[in-house]
Amino acid sequence: MVEPSRWQQIIEQDPGHSQRYIQRFRMMAAEGRDLLGEARTVAAMCAPGARVLDAGCGPGRLDGHLHSQGYVVVGVDVDPALIEAAELDHPGPTYLVGDLAELDLPARGIDEPFDVIVSAGNVMGFLAPSTRVDVLRRLAAHLAPEGRATIGFGAGRGYGFQEFVADGQAAGLSLDVAFESWDLRPFTTDSQFLVAILSKA
Ligand SMILES: C[S@@+](CC[C@H](N)C(=O)[O-])C[C@H]1O[C@@H](n2cnc3c(N)ncnc32)[C@H](O)[C@@H]1O
């Protein structure tokens, strides 16, 4: 057992949290809001047919779309309620409940590594601090030799950007390039959001 993620701690204190999160994204989708920015970045990184792992996929807002574009998508999330919603709202990809700190997809019958791993929506900020390097290590272990991970999260969530980059190094992932948004604006010292593209060191 690993230390439970901050997300799990929130759910424990507030059991309605997951359903409200699910409903919020259903409402935004119904309003026609653009929820696919990160999926477009993934699509720029690899062609249809590529294998994509969504690490902390939540209710699957990126995954159904990428699946419909011909990507082979696996989504993993620690919250069973969100995985249930992903299967309902965005069917097609393979969805699994699991903690990223213990990610072992070959043990669950998924042997092929991934061309791109995406982790959007501040997943890094919700990890239990003691598991951060392990999570990054497990992501590295699931990347193909030429694969890349793209990970986005905001400042002010208790996980400094420099610390994240250092943890990536410790986990065998080196930073190729940093942006401040999913539409790839350059990262600067003033940036309040990081979209990191990392590859195996
Ligand atoms: C704000 S949500 C983002 C969901 C999705 N990536 C998106 O952008 O729509 C953060 C997600 O991180 C997941 N998460 C946090 N810690 C995790 C962990 N250790 N393992 C797997 N998922 C985790 C939560 O369950 C939650 O779905």
The ligand as an SDF file (V2000), in Angstrom:
LIG
                    3D

 27 29  0  0  0  0  0  0  0  0999 V2000
   -8.4990   17.2500  -11.4100 C   0  0  0  0  0  0  0  0  0  0  0  0
   -8.6360   15.5480  -11.8360 S   0  0  0  0  0  0  0  0  0  0  0  0
   -8.1020   15.5210  -13.5460 C   0  0  0  0  0  0  0  0  0  0  0  0
   -8.7020   14.3760  -14.3130 C   0  0  0  0  0  0  0  0  0  0  0  0
   -8.3210   14.3130  -15.7900 C   0  0  0  0  0  0  0  0  0  0  0  0
   -6.8910   14.1420  -15.9680 N   0  0  0  0  0  0  0  0  0  0  0  0
   -8.7710   15.5520  -16.5080 C   0  0  0  0  0  0  0  0  0  0  0  0
   -7.9290   16.4010  -16.8030 O   0  0  0  0  0  0  0  0  0  0  0  0
   -9.9640   15.6650  -16.7830 O   0  0  0  0  0  0  0  0  0  0  0  0
   -7.2420   14.8220  -11.0010 C   0  0  0  0  0  0  0  0  0  0  0  0
   -7.2510   13.3230  -11.1590 C   0  0  0  0  0  0  0  0  0  0  0  0
   -6.0580   12.7590  -10.6430 O   0  0  0  0  0  0  0  0  0  0  0  0
   -6.3870   11.4720  -10.1650 C   0  0  0  0  0  0  0  0  0  0  0  0
   -5.3110   11.0010   -9.2790 N   0  0  0  0  0  0  0  0  0  0  0  0
   -4.7620   11.6730   -8.2500 C   0  0  0  0  0  0  0  0  0  0  0  0
   -3.8010   10.9250   -7.6650 N   0  0  0  0  0  0  0  0  0  0  0  0
   -3.7560    9.7630   -8.3500 C   0  0  0  0  0  0  0  0  0  0  0  0
   -2.9800    8.5950   -8.2350 C   0  0  0  0  0  0  0  0  0  0  0  0
   -2.0410    8.4870   -7.2710 N   0  0  0  0  0  0  0  0  0  0  0  0
   -3.1780    7.5900   -9.0940 N   0  0  0  0  0  0  0  0  0  0  0  0
   -4.1420    7.6940  -10.0620 C   0  0  0  0  0  0  0  0  0  0  0  0
   -4.9110    8.7760  -10.2240 N   0  0  0  0  0  0  0  0  0  0  0  0
   -4.7230    9.8110   -9.3850 C   0  0  0  0  0  0  0  0  0  0  0  0
   -7.6940   11.7140   -9.4490 C   0  0  0  0  0  0  0  0  0  0  0  0
   -8.3810   10.5490   -9.1550 O   0  0  0  0  0  0  0  0  0  0  0  0
   -8.3930   12.6310  -10.4510 C   0  0  0  0  0  0  0  0  0  0  0  0
   -9.1330   11.9310  -11.4020 O   0  0  0  0  0  0  0  0  0  0  0  0
  1  2  1  0
  2  3  1  0
  2 10  1  0
  3  4  1  0
  4  5  1  0
  5  6  1  0
  5  7  1  0
  7  8  2  0
  7  9  1  0
 10 11  1  0
 11 12  1  0
 11 26  1  0
 12 13  1  0
 13 14  1  0
 13 24  1  0
 14 15  1  0
 14 23  1  0
 15 16  2  0
 16 17  1  0
 17 18  1  0
 17 23  2  0
 18 19  1  0
 18 20  2  0
 20 21  1  0
 21 22  2  0
 22 23  1  0
 24 25  1  0
 24 26  1  0
 26 27  1  0
M  CHG  2   2   1   9  -1
M  END
$$$$
